[in-house]
Amino acid sequence: MLREFKQFILRGSVVDLAVAVIIGAAFGAVITALVADF
């Protein structure tokens, strides 16, 4: 499990993961703002 995870990260998927985290954070902020408005 850990070895596969390491290979997954070393394959350059760190960028994909970072992008996903950023998009998730931005999406969460938008949802929070919308909910706060209503």
C-alpha positions as CSV (number, residue, x, y, z in Angstrom):
1,M,0.0,0.0,0.0
2,L,2.7,2.5,1.1
3,R,5.0,1.5,-1.8
4,E,2.3,2.0,-4.4
5,F,1.4,5.3,-2.8
6,K,5.1,6.4,-3.1
7,Q,5.2,5.4,-6.7
8,F,2.0,7.3,-7.4
9,I,3.5,10.4,-5.8
10,L,6.9,10.0,-7.6
11,R,5.1,9.8,-10.9
12,G,4.6,13.5,-10.9
13,S,1.1,13.3,-9.5
14,V,2.1,15.7,-6.8
15,V,1.1,18.5,-9.2
16,D,-2.3,16.9,-9.8
17,L,-2.8,16.5,-6.0
18,A,-1.8,20.1,-5.4
19,V,-4.2,21.3,-8.1
20,A,-7.0,19.2,-6.6
21,V,-6.4,20.6,-3.1
22,I,-6.4,24.1,-4.4
23,I,-9.6,23.6,-6.4
24,G,-11.2,21.9,-3.4
25,A,-10.2,24.8,-1.1
26,A,-11.6,27.4,-3.6
27,F,-14.8,25.4,-4.0
28,G,-15.2,25.2,-0.2
29,A,-14.7,28.9,0.1
30,V,-17.3,29.6,-2.6
31,I,-19.8,27.3,-0.9
32,T,-19.2,28.9,2.4
33,A,-19.7,32.4,0.9
34,L,-23.0,31.3,-0.7
35,V,-24.3,29.7,2.4
36,A,-23.4,32.8,4.5
37,D,-25.3,35.1,2.0
38,F,-28.5,33.0,2.4
